[in-house]
């Protein structure tokens, strides 16, 4: 079954993981798991240098069709983030923006985050956010309400707080859940689908920090129909990207 992976990274993390962090690694995993498109942000941009990382990712996006790009933005640097969005979002292959509240040390509820997300909403319809800080649910709800035309993918579905994430998605049709994580939590996929519906669940793997097999195992072991898996693996993300549904 074809897949669109909405959560991947290009670049080496600080963990001892030989053979990872490269374009070749991403392409190899895409081929192994029948992933047609992989929505990718730059590890270098997230953890070290926003501008250098986005530029490196742009080269990979231009050269390799399966790789689609998130322009990474940092709420502490609003002017520079706007410049980055204006540089990369018009390019073919860039599909949205990635924000990481924890690594930027700027919480989901920080006023600077509100300012940044308003600028994101002016430029694109897709945001993937790794939330952090206090009262995350309240602030995600506020962002979703303020920007109804901005589709927001909640990275990791808030991890162990997946029930809150599913409840939020049930209340806000522009919130989507990506379940990649280092903890499987039996039953969370079924809970999300029964709470917010299958149409707001998307497939993300966190490759190549994690092998896609880990997240795929959660979906394959869940009590889902083939139609539900097709929606999660491909059709929901295709809709967000303006692509056709899987035949």
C-alpha positions in Angstrom: 0.0 0.0 0.0 1.5 3.4 -1.1 2.2 5.9 1.6 2.9 9.6 2.2 5.1 10.1 5.2 4.5 13.5 6.8 7.3 13.4 9.4 10.9 12.9 8.4 14.2 14.7 8.7 17.3 15.1 6.6 20.5 15.3 8.6 22.4 13.6 11.3 21.2 13.7 14.9 23.7 13.5 17.8 22.9 9.8 18.5 25.4 7.1 17.4 23.5 5.9 14.3 25.8 4.9 11.4 24.5 5.1 7.9 21.7 7.7 8.7 21.2 11.4 8.1 21.7 11.3 4.3 19.5 11.6 1.2 20.4 8.1 0.3 19.1 6.8 3.6 15.7 8.6 3.1 15.4 7.3 -0.4 16.3 3.8 0.7 13.6 3.8 3.4 11.1 5.2 0.9 11.7 2.4 -1.5 11.6 -0.3 1.2 8.2 0.8 2.6 6.5 2.0 -0.5 6.6 5.7 0.5 5.8 7.9 -2.5 6.5 11.2 -0.9 8.3 12.0 2.3 7.7 15.4 3.9 11.1 16.4 5.4 12.6 19.1 7.6 16.2 19.7 8.2 17.9 18.4 11.3 20.6 21.0 10.9 17.9 23.8 10.8 16.1 22.5 13.8 19.1 22.0 16.1 21.9 24.2 14.8 21.5 26.7 12.0 18.0 27.5 10.5 19.3 29.2 7.3 22.0 26.7 6.5 19.7 23.7 7.2 16.9 25.0 5.0 19.3 25.7 2.2 20.7 22.1 2.4 17.2 20.7 2.4 16.3 22.8 -0.7 19.1 21.1 -2.7 17.7 17.7 -1.8 14.1 18.7 -2.6 15.2 20.0 -6.0 17.1 16.9 -6.9 14.9 14.1 -5.6 11.2 13.9 -6.3 10.1 11.8 -3.3 11.5 14.4 -0.9 9.1 17.3 -0.2 10.2 20.1 2.1 9.1 21.8 5.2 10.7 25.2 5.7 11.9 25.3 9.3 11.1 28.4 11.3 12.1 29.6 14.8 9.7 31.9 16.7 12.7 33.6 18.4 13.7 35.0 15.0 10.5 36.2 13.4 12.0 38.4 10.7 14.5 35.8 9.6 11.8 33.1 9.6 9.6 35.3 7.4 12.6 35.7 5.0 13.1 31.9 5.0 9.4 31.3 4.2 9.4 33.9 1.4 12.5 32.2 0.0 11.5 28.6 0.1 7.7 28.3 0.1 7.3 29.5 -3.5 9.7 26.8 -4.7 8.4 23.5 -6.2 8.6 20.8 -3.6 8.1 22.9 -0.5 4.8 22.2 1.0 4.7 23.9 4.4 6.4 24.9 7.6 7.9 23.0 10.5 8.1 24.5 14.0 9.8 22.8 17.0 8.8 24.5 20.2 11.1 22.5 22.4 14.4 22.8 20.4 13.8 26.5 19.8 13.0 27.0 23.6 9.9 28.9 22.6 6.7 27.4 24.0 3.5 26.8 22.0 1.9 29.5 24.1 4.6 32.1 23.9 3.5 35.4 22.3 6.3 35.0 19.8 4.9 31.7 18.7 1.5 33.3 18.1 3.2 35.9 16.0 5.1 33.3 14.0 2.0 31.1 13.3 0.1 34.1 12.1 2.9 34.7 9.6 2.9 31.1 8.6 -0.9 31.2 8.0 -0.4 34.1 5.6 1.9 32.1 3.5 0.9 28.4 3.5 -1.9 26.1 4.4 0.2 23.4 6.2 2.1 23.5 9.5 3.7 20.7 11.4 4.4 21.6 15.0 6.3 19.8 17.7 4.6 21.4 20.7 6.2 22.2 24.0 5.6 24.2 27.2 2.6 24.6 29.5 -1.1 24.4 28.6 -0.3 23.0 25.1 -3.9 21.9 24.5 -5.3 25.4 25.1 -2.8 27.0 22.8 -3.1 24.5 20.0 -6.9 25.1 20.2 -6.3 28.9 20.0 -4.0 28.5 17.0 -6.5 26.3 15.2 -9.4 28.7 15.9 -7.4 31.8 14.9 -6.3 30.2 11.5 -9.1 28.0 10.2 -7.4 27.7 6.8 -4.2 26.5 8.3 -4.0 22.7 8.6 -1.8 21.8 11.6 -0.2 18.4 12.0 0.5 17.7 15.7 3.8 15.9 15.7 3.8 12.6 17.7 0.1 13.3 18.6 1.4 14.8 21.9 3.1 11.5 22.8 1.7 10.0 25.9 -1.0 12.6 26.0 -2.6 11.3 22.8 -6.0 11.3 24.2 -5.9 15.1 24.6 -4.6 15.3 21.0 -7.5 13.2 19.7 -10.0 15.3 21.7 -8.5 18.5 20.2 -8.8 17.1 16.7 -12.4 16.2 17.3 -13.1 19.8 18.1 -11.0 21.4 15.4 -11.2 20.0 11.8 -7.9 21.6 10.8 -5.9 19.6 13.4 -4.2 16.3 12.3 -2.4 13.6 14.3 0.9 12.0 13.4 1.7 9.1 15.7 5.4 8.4 15.3 7.1 8.1 18.7 9.4 5.9 20.7 6.5 4.5 22.7 3.9 2.4 21.0 1.0 2.7 23.6 -1.4 -0.1 22.5 -4.9 1.2 21.7 -4.0 4.8 20.9 -4.7 4.5 17.2 -8.2 3.0 17.9 -8.9 5.7 20.4 -8.0 8.5 18.0 -10.2 7.1 15.2 -13.1 6.6 17.5 -12.7 10.1 18.8 -11.8 12.4 15.9 -12.3 10.0 12.9 -9.9 8.4 10.5 -9.8 11.5 8.3 -7.6 13.4 10.8 -5.0 10.8 11.3 -1.9 10.8 9.0 1.2 8.6 8.7 4.5 9.9 9.9 7.6 7.9 10.8 10.3 10.3 12.1 12.7 8.7 9.6 15.5 8.2 9.6 15.8 8.9 13.3 13.4 6.0 13.6 12.8 3.2 11.1 9.3 3.5 9.6 8.6 -0.1 10.6 8.1 1.0 14.2 5.1 3.3 13.4 3.8 1.0 10.7 3.7 -1.7 13.3 1.3 0.4 15.4 -1.1 0.8 12.5 -0.8 -2.8 11.2 -1.5 -4.2 14.6 -4.5 -1.9 15.2 -8.0 -3.1 14.4 -8.3 -1.2 11.1 -9.9 -1.9 7.8 -7.9 -1.6 4.5 -10.0 1.5 3.7 -9.0 3.1 7.0 -5.3 2.2 6.5 -5.4 3.7 2.9 -6.8 6.9 4.3 -4.1 7.1 7.0 -1.2 6.0 4.8 -2.0 8.1 1.8 -5.3 9.8 1.1 -5.5 12.2 4.1 -2.0 13.6 3.4 -2.8 13.6 -0.3 -5.8 15.8 0.4 -3.7 18.2 2.5 -1.1 18.4 -0.4 -3.8 18.8 -3.1 -3.0 15.4 -4.6 -5.5 12.8 -5.8 -6.6 9.9 -3.6 -4.9 6.5 -4.0 -6.5 4.4 -6.7 
